[in-house]
Amino acid sequence: GAQVEYFRDHLADEDALAERLKDFDVVTCMRERTAFPRSLLARLPQLRLLVTTGRRNASFDITAATELGIVVAGTGGAGEGPTELTWGLIIGLLRHIGEEDQRTRQGNWGTTIGVGLKGKNLGLLGLGHIGSLVARVGNAFDMNVIAWSQNLTAQRAAECQATLVDKDTLFRDSDVLSVHLQLSDRSRGIVGARELALMKPTAYFINISRGPIVDEAALIDVLQRGAIAGAGLDTVNVEPLPKDHPLQKLPNTVLTPHLGYVTEESYRVFYAGVVEDIRAFASGEPVRVVNPEVLESPQLKGPQ
């Protein structure tokens, strides 16, 4: 039988992490909370299989894993959780829910005026699986849904009941702009000072995708100056967000700790997939392999 150990604490120190994991053949991780760079992978001589919950993991050095003969596998995921959180952030911002909760508890009854959604322009930077679900809800709120990404076609946009526009129009016309891109070399920093400067002073910015897609310093600047109305952020550049980070001091933000995928339903999908990945690897027929080229490598560390 296999020996299974669970670790609930987060180790940021690489030396401590290497010492903890050096004897394991299989390691599974909850999303991107723990980084596995080349320097760490090289210190795990027993590691044969590295499993991430979800389909991909930007904190894994996939190239290094392949060169070291380590199979990396993923699991299925559920797009409903991120979609729901997107709308939670939008409505929380526009209706001042967090602020009104605090004021109500202090005895101040009804002190802000919210903004409605009907007839507003919902801009989607990315119209993949999650973006399309967000678009569906936007249409239910009778919003005008516009979208752009580097590969988006007018046909795909129309299928999602959205209108394809160019990038500048997306930022200039959106009342709510929500980011739904994967982090890649192409998308890193795609939202910069120039794009944010195009936004209306009454517009809101939402990011549940990945922090590095956005120039964080530029976003902080427009929020501090009131150049946009506010931002709802589930992802930032450095996670966990430091206590002294400038975003912590901005009243026109709603911040959540990367909760998009954190639902009971997602966890059931994740961990059923983890067990399936391990069983398949042990049987010599790995599934959902992120780095399939490793299977043909002479460096492959197969099951014992």
ROTOR-843158 format. One record per residue (C-alpha): residue number from 1; x, y, z. Coordinates in Angstrom, 1 decimal, padded with zeros to 4 digits. Layout:
<sites>
+------+--------+--------+--------+
! kenu !     px !     py !     pz !
+------+--------+--------+--------+
!  NUM !      X !      Y !      Z !
...
+------+--------+--------+--------+
</sites>
This chain:
<sites>
+------+--------+--------+--------+
! kenu !     px !     py !     pz !
+------+--------+--------+--------+
!    1 !  000.0 !  000.0 !  000.0 !
!    2 !  000.9 !  003.6 ! -000.5 !
!    3 !  001.9 !  006.0 !  002.3 !
!    4 ! -000.1 !  009.2 !  002.1 !
!    5 !  000.7 !  012.4 !  004.0 !
!    6 ! -001.3 !  015.7 !  004.0 !
!    7 !  000.3 !  019.1 !  004.6 !
!    8 ! -002.0 !  022.0 !  005.3 !
!    9 !  000.6 !  024.6 !  006.0 !
!   10 !  002.2 !  026.7 !  003.2 !
!   11 !  006.0 !  026.6 !  003.0 !
!   12 !  007.5 !  029.5 !  001.0 !
!   13 !  011.0 !  028.6 !  001.9 !
!   14 !  012.5 !  026.3 ! -000.9 !
!   15 !  014.9 !  024.6 !  001.4 !
!   16 !  012.2 !  023.6 !  003.8 !
!   17 !  010.0 !  022.5 !  001.0 !
!   18 !  012.7 !  020.4 ! -000.6 !
!   19 !  013.4 !  018.7 !  002.8 !
!   20 !  009.7 !  018.0 !  003.3 !
!   21 !  009.1 !  016.5 ! -000.2 !
!   22 !  012.4 !  014.8 ! -001.0 !
!   23 !  011.2 !  011.2 ! -000.2 !
!   24 !  007.9 !  011.3 ! -002.1 !
!   25 !  007.3 !  009.6 ! -005.5 !
!   26 !  004.0 !  011.5 ! -006.1 !
!   27 !  003.2 !  015.1 ! -005.0 !
!   28 ! -000.2 !  016.7 ! -005.6 !
!   29 ! -000.9 !  020.4 ! -005.2 !
!   30 ! -003.9 !  022.7 ! -004.8 !
!   31 ! -003.7 !  025.0 ! -007.8 !
!   32 ! -000.8 !  027.5 ! -007.8 !
!   33 ! -000.3 !  028.0 ! -004.1 !
!   34 !  003.1 !  026.3 ! -004.2 !
!   35 !  005.7 !  027.0 ! -006.9 !
!   36 !  007.8 !  024.2 ! -008.3 !
!   37 !  010.7 !  025.9 ! -010.2 !
!   38 !  013.6 !  024.0 ! -011.7 !
!   39 !  015.7 !  024.6 ! -008.6 !
!   40 !  013.2 !  022.8 ! -006.4 !
!   41 !  012.4 !  019.9 ! -008.8 !
!   42 !  016.1 !  019.2 ! -009.1 !
!   43 !  016.2 !  018.6 ! -005.4 !
!   44 !  013.4 !  016.0 ! -005.5 !
!   45 !  015.2 !  012.8 ! -006.8 !
!   46 !  012.3 !  010.5 ! -005.9 !
!   47 !  009.6 !  012.5 ! -007.6 !
!   48 !  007.9 !  010.7 ! -010.5 !
!   49 !  004.5 !  012.3 ! -010.8 !
!   50 !  003.5 !  015.9 ! -010.0 !
!   51 ! -000.3 !  016.5 ! -010.1 !
!   52 ! -002.0 !  019.9 ! -010.1 !
!   53 ! -005.7 !  020.4 ! -009.5 !
!   54 ! -007.1 !  022.1 ! -012.6 !
!   55 ! -006.0 !  021.8 ! -016.2 !
!   56 ! -002.7 !  023.8 ! -016.0 !
!   57 ! -000.4 !  025.4 ! -013.5 !
!   58 !  001.6 !  028.5 ! -014.2 !
!   59 !  003.8 !  027.9 ! -011.0 !
!   60 !  005.2 !  024.7 ! -012.3 !
!   61 !  008.4 !  024.7 ! -014.5 !
!   62 !  007.0 !  022.2 ! -017.1 !
!   63 !  010.2 !  022.3 ! -019.2 !
!   64 !  012.3 !  021.4 ! -016.2 !
!   65 !  009.9 !  018.6 ! -015.1 !
!   66 !  010.2 !  017.1 ! -018.6 !
!   67 !  014.0 !  017.3 ! -018.7 !
!   68 !  014.0 !  015.6 ! -015.3 !
!   69 !  011.7 !  012.8 ! -016.4 !
!   70 !  008.8 !  013.9 ! -014.1 !
!   71 !  005.3 !  013.4 ! -015.4 !
!   72 !  003.0 !  016.4 ! -014.8 !
!   73 ! -000.8 !  015.7 ! -014.8 !
!   74 ! -003.9 !  017.9 ! -014.3 !
!   75 ! -007.5 !  017.3 ! -013.5 !
!   76 ! -010.8 !  018.6 ! -014.7 !
!   77 ! -012.2 !  021.8 ! -013.4 !
!   78 ! -015.5 !  023.6 ! -013.1 !
!   79 ! -016.1 !  027.0 ! -014.7 !
!   80 ! -019.1 !  027.9 ! -012.7 !
!   81 ! -017.2 !  028.9 ! -009.5 !
!   82 ! -015.0 !  031.6 ! -011.2 !
!   83 ! -018.1 !  032.8 ! -013.1 !
!   84 ! -020.1 !  033.2 ! -009.9 !
!   85 ! -017.2 !  035.0 ! -008.2 !
!   86 ! -016.9 !  037.4 ! -011.1 !
!   87 ! -020.5 !  038.5 ! -010.6 !
!   88 ! -020.0 !  038.6 ! -006.9 !
!   89 ! -017.2 !  041.1 ! -007.3 !
!   90 ! -019.1 !  043.1 ! -009.9 !
!   91 ! -022.3 !  043.4 ! -007.8 !
!   92 ! -020.3 !  043.9 ! -004.6 !
!   93 ! -018.6 !  046.9 ! -006.1 !
!   94 ! -021.5 !  048.5 ! -007.9 !
!   95 ! -023.8 !  048.1 ! -004.9 !
!   96 ! -021.2 !  048.8 ! -002.2 !
!   97 ! -022.2 !  045.6 ! -000.4 !
!   98 ! -019.0 !  045.3 !  001.8 !
!   99 ! -019.2 !  049.0 !  002.8 !
!  100 ! -022.9 !  048.8 !  003.5 !
!  101 ! -022.5 !  045.7 !  005.6 !
!  102 ! -020.0 !  047.5 !  007.8 !
!  103 ! -022.1 !  050.6 !  008.1 !
!  104 ! -025.3 !  048.7 !  008.9 !
!  105 ! -023.4 !  046.9 !  011.7 !
!  106 ! -022.4 !  050.3 !  013.0 !
!  107 ! -025.9 !  051.7 !  013.0 !
!  108 ! -025.7 !  053.7 !  009.8 !
!  109 ! -028.7 !  052.8 !  007.7 !
!  110 ! -028.5 !  053.3 !  003.9 !
!  111 ! -025.7 !  055.7 !  003.1 !
!  112 ! -024.6 !  054.9 ! -000.5 !
!  113 ! -026.1 !  055.0 ! -003.9 !
!  114 ! -025.4 !  052.0 ! -006.2 !
!  115 ! -025.1 !  051.5 ! -009.9 !
!  116 ! -027.4 !  049.2 ! -011.9 !
!  117 ! -026.4 !  046.8 ! -014.6 !
!  118 ! -029.2 !  047.0 ! -017.1 !
!  119 ! -028.1 !  048.8 ! -020.3 !
!  120 ! -024.5 !  049.0 ! -019.2 !
!  121 ! -021.6 !  047.8 ! -021.4 !
!  122 ! -019.9 !  044.6 ! -020.1 !
!  123 ! -016.5 !  044.3 ! -021.6 !
!  124 ! -014.8 !  040.9 ! -021.6 !
!  125 ! -011.1 !  040.5 ! -022.2 !
!  126 ! -011.2 !  036.9 ! -023.3 !
!  127 ! -014.2 !  034.9 ! -024.3 !
!  128 ! -013.2 !  031.3 ! -023.5 !
!  129 ! -015.1 !  028.9 ! -021.3 !
!  130 ! -015.4 !  031.2 ! -018.3 !
!  131 ! -015.7 !  034.3 ! -020.3 !
!  132 ! -018.6 !  032.8 ! -022.3 !
!  133 ! -020.4 !  031.9 ! -019.0 !
!  134 ! -019.9 !  035.5 ! -017.7 !
!  135 ! -021.3 !  036.8 ! -021.0 !
!  136 ! -024.4 !  034.6 ! -020.5 !
!  137 ! -025.1 !  036.2 ! -017.2 !
!  138 ! -024.4 !  039.6 ! -018.5 !
!  139 ! -027.1 !  039.1 ! -021.2 !
!  140 ! -029.5 !  037.9 ! -018.5 !
!  141 ! -029.0 !  041.3 ! -016.8 !
!  142 ! -029.8 !  043.0 ! -020.1 !
!  143 ! -026.3 !  044.3 ! -020.5 !
!  144 ! -024.5 !  045.0 ! -023.8 !
!  145 ! -021.7 !  042.5 ! -024.0 !
!  146 ! -018.6 !  043.4 ! -026.0 !
!  147 ! -015.4 !  041.4 ! -026.2 !
!  148 ! -011.9 !  041.2 ! -027.5 !
!  149 ! -008.9 !  038.9 ! -027.4 !
!  150 ! -006.1 !  038.2 ! -029.8 !
!  151 ! -007.7 !  035.2 ! -031.3 !
!  152 ! -011.4 !  036.1 ! -030.9 !
!  153 ! -013.5 !  036.0 ! -034.1 !
!  154 ! -016.8 !  037.7 ! -034.8 !
!  155 ! -018.5 !  034.3 ! -035.2 !
!  156 ! -017.3 !  033.1 ! -031.8 !
!  157 ! -018.4 !  036.4 ! -030.2 !
!  158 ! -021.8 !  036.1 ! -031.8 !
!  159 ! -022.2 !  032.5 ! -030.5 !
!  160 ! -021.7 !  033.9 ! -027.0 !
!  161 ! -024.2 !  036.7 ! -027.6 !
!  162 ! -021.3 !  039.3 ! -027.6 !
!  163 ! -020.0 !  041.8 ! -030.1 !
!  164 ! -016.4 !  041.7 ! -031.2 !
!  165 ! -014.7 !  045.1 ! -030.9 !
!  166 ! -011.0 !  046.1 ! -031.1 !
!  167 ! -008.9 !  046.3 ! -027.9 !
!  168 ! -009.1 !  050.1 ! -027.5 !
!  169 ! -012.8 !  050.2 ! -028.0 !
!  170 ! -013.2 !  047.5 ! -025.3 !
!  171 ! -011.4 !  049.6 ! -022.7 !
!  172 ! -012.9 !  052.9 ! -023.8 !
!  173 ! -016.6 !  051.8 ! -023.9 !
!  174 ! -016.8 !  049.3 ! -021.1 !
!  175 ! -018.7 !  050.2 ! -017.9 !
!  176 ! -017.5 !  046.9 ! -016.4 !
!  177 ! -014.4 !  045.3 ! -017.8 !
!  178 ! -013.6 !  041.8 ! -016.7 !
!  179 ! -010.4 !  039.8 ! -017.5 !
!  180 ! -010.8 !  036.2 ! -018.6 !
!  181 ! -007.4 !  035.2 ! -020.2 !
!  182 ! -004.9 !  032.5 ! -019.5 !
!  183 ! -001.5 !  033.7 ! -018.3 !
!  184 !  001.0 !  033.3 ! -021.1 !
!  185 !  003.9 !  035.2 ! -022.7 !
!  186 !  001.3 !  036.9 ! -025.0 !
!  187 ! -001.1 !  037.9 ! -022.2 !
!  188 !  001.5 !  039.0 ! -019.5 !
!  189 !  001.1 !  042.7 ! -019.0 !
!  190 ! -001.5 !  043.0 ! -021.8 !
!  191 ! -003.4 !  045.5 ! -019.5 !
!  192 ! -001.1 !  048.4 ! -019.0 !
!  193 ! -001.1 !  052.1 ! -018.3 !
!  194 ! -002.2 !  052.9 ! -021.8 !
!  195 ! -005.2 !  050.6 ! -021.7 !
!  196 ! -006.3 !  051.7 ! -018.2 !
!  197 ! -006.0 !  055.3 ! -019.3 !
!  198 ! -008.7 !  054.7 ! -021.9 !
!  199 ! -011.3 !  053.6 ! -019.3 !
!  200 ! -014.1 !  055.8 ! -018.2 !
!  201 ! -013.8 !  057.4 ! -014.7 !
!  202 ! -017.1 !  055.6 ! -013.9 !
!  203 ! -015.9 !  052.2 ! -015.1 !
!  204 ! -015.0 !  049.2 ! -012.9 !
!  205 ! -012.2 !  046.7 ! -013.5 !
!  206 ! -012.4 !  043.0 ! -012.6 !
!  207 ! -009.7 !  040.4 ! -012.6 !
!  208 ! -010.2 !  036.8 ! -011.5 !
!  209 ! -007.7 !  035.4 ! -014.0 !
!  210 ! -004.0 !  036.0 ! -013.1 !
!  211 ! -002.4 !  039.0 ! -011.5 !
!  212 !  000.5 !  039.4 ! -014.0 !
!  213 ! -001.9 !  039.9 ! -016.9 !
!  214 ! -002.2 !  043.4 ! -015.5 !
!  215 !  000.4 !  046.1 ! -014.8 !
!  216 ! -000.3 !  046.3 ! -011.1 !
!  217 !  001.5 !  049.6 ! -010.5 !
!  218 ! -000.6 !  051.2 ! -013.3 !
!  219 ! -003.8 !  049.8 ! -011.8 !
!  220 ! -002.9 !  051.1 ! -008.4 !
!  221 ! -002.2 !  054.5 ! -009.9 !
!  222 ! -005.6 !  054.9 ! -011.6 !
!  223 ! -007.4 !  053.6 ! -008.5 !
!  224 ! -005.5 !  056.1 ! -006.3 !
!  225 ! -006.3 !  059.0 ! -008.6 !
!  226 ! -009.9 !  058.0 ! -009.0 !
!  227 ! -009.4 !  057.7 ! -012.8 !
!  228 ! -011.6 !  054.6 ! -012.7 !
!  229 ! -014.4 !  053.9 ! -010.2 !
!  230 ! -013.1 !  050.8 ! -008.6 !
!  231 ! -011.7 !  047.3 ! -009.0 !
!  232 ! -012.6 !  043.8 ! -007.9 !
!  233 ! -009.5 !  041.5 ! -007.7 !
!  234 ! -009.3 !  037.8 ! -006.9 !
!  235 ! -005.7 !  037.6 ! -008.2 !
!  236 ! -002.7 !  039.8 ! -007.7 !
!  237 !  001.0 !  039.6 ! -008.6 !
!  238 !  002.2 !  038.4 ! -005.2 !
!  239 ! -000.1 !  035.9 ! -003.3 !
!  240 ! -000.8 !  036.0 ! -000.5 !
!  241 ! -001.2 !  039.8 ! -000.7 !
!  242 !  001.2 !  041.4 !  001.8 !
!  243 ! -000.4 !  043.3 !  004.6 !
!  244 !  001.3 !  046.6 !  003.7 !
!  245 !  000.5 !  046.3 !  000.0 !
!  246 ! -001.0 !  049.6 ! -001.5 !
!  247 ! -004.1 !  047.7 ! -002.6 !
!  248 ! -004.9 !  047.0 !  001.0 !
!  249 ! -005.4 !  050.7 !  001.6 !
!  250 ! -007.7 !  051.5 ! -001.3 !
!  251 ! -011.4 !  051.9 ! -000.4 !
!  252 ! -012.6 !  051.6 ! -004.0 !
!  253 ! -011.6 !  047.9 ! -004.2 !
!  254 ! -013.0 !  044.5 ! -003.3 !
!  255 ! -010.3 !  042.0 ! -002.7 !
!  256 ! -010.6 !  038.2 ! -002.4 !
!  257 ! -007.8 !  035.6 ! -001.8 !
!  258 ! -007.9 !  033.7 ! -005.2 !
!  259 ! -011.3 !  032.1 ! -004.4 !
!  260 ! -012.5 !  031.7 ! -008.0 !
!  261 ! -012.2 !  027.9 ! -007.9 !
!  262 ! -012.9 !  027.4 ! -004.2 !
!  263 ! -016.3 !  025.7 ! -004.1 !
!  264 ! -017.3 !  022.3 ! -002.8 !
!  265 ! -018.3 !  021.3 ! -006.3 !
!  266 ! -014.9 !  022.2 ! -007.8 !
!  267 ! -013.0 !  020.3 ! -005.0 !
!  268 ! -015.0 !  017.2 ! -005.8 !
!  269 ! -014.0 !  017.4 ! -009.4 !
!  270 ! -010.4 !  018.2 ! -008.5 !
!  271 ! -009.7 !  015.4 ! -006.0 !
!  272 ! -011.6 !  012.7 ! -008.0 !
!  273 ! -009.3 !  013.7 ! -010.8 !
!  274 ! -006.2 !  013.5 ! -008.6 !
!  275 ! -007.0 !  009.9 ! -007.5 !
!  276 ! -007.7 !  009.0 ! -011.2 !
!  277 ! -004.3 !  010.5 ! -012.2 !
!  278 ! -002.4 !  008.6 ! -009.6 !
!  279 ! -004.1 !  005.3 ! -010.4 !
!  280 ! -003.6 !  005.7 ! -014.1 !
!  281 !  000.1 !  006.5 ! -013.6 !
!  282 !  000.6 !  003.5 ! -011.4 !
!  283 ! -000.9 !  001.3 ! -014.1 !
!  284 !  001.5 !  002.6 ! -016.7 !
!  285 ! -001.2 !  004.5 ! -018.6 !
!  286 ! -001.1 !  008.1 ! -017.4 !
!  287 ! -004.0 !  010.4 ! -018.2 !
!  288 ! -004.3 !  014.2 ! -018.6 !
!  289 ! -000.6 !  014.6 ! -019.0 !
!  290 !  000.5 !  018.2 ! -019.3 !
!  291 !  003.9 !  017.4 ! -020.7 !
!  292 !  003.2 !  014.4 ! -023.0 !
!  293 !  006.7 !  014.6 ! -024.5 !
!  294 !  008.1 !  013.3 ! -021.3 !
!  295 !  006.5 !  009.9 ! -022.0 !
!  296 !  009.0 !  009.4 ! -024.9 !
!  297 !  011.9 !  010.7 ! -023.0 !
!  298 !  014.8 !  008.4 ! -021.8 !
!  299 !  014.7 !  010.4 ! -018.6 !
!  300 !  011.1 !  009.3 ! -017.8 !
!  301 !  010.7 !  008.1 ! -014.2 !
!  302 !  007.9 !  005.6 ! -014.6 !
!  303 !  005.9 !  003.9 ! -011.9 !
!  304 !  007.7 !  001.6 ! -009.6 !
+------+--------+--------+--------+
</sites>
